[in-house]
């Protein structure tokens, strides 16, 4: 699932940059794409934002359930991204994405990625997408596995039961 989230985030970042450039140049995207090294600029932008998403643990599934935490982490991540990109643009001006495009695209990326993650969390709660898990055993390791699934499973797993060697624990909570 992390791979799907990374690919979707990449697409949304690219979309945010292109729409930001479109808005900045009043519908004339050719001004941005005909400039020097547009692909390199977009790839740098994408890599910086993806890296900060990773370091802010935005690919950890546990934050998809906590909207406030995700909101704060996204803001922090994009804030750090903007500071790092501003430093890169100051040191290597030719890599600058363009006046005004940075602010517009970061705003769009925040909106797109936040909405995408909220929708993903909502869809993942439906039983259609849940993977059913049957845990073999009822000892301490089984309890640790249950705890890990419940804390970090991002609602994508449903524990349907436990299997034990004896009949002593049938019907009891584990």
Buried (B, 14 or more C-beta within 10 A) or exposed (E): EEEEBBEBBBEBBBBBBBBBBBBBBEEEBEBBEEBEEBEEBBEBBBEBBBBBBBEBEBBEBEBBBEEEEBBEBBEBBBBBBBEBBEEBBEEEEEBBBBEEBBEBBBBBBBEBBBEBBBEBBEEBBEEEEBEEBEBEBBEEEBBEBBEEBEEEBBBBBEBEEBEBEEEEEEEEEB
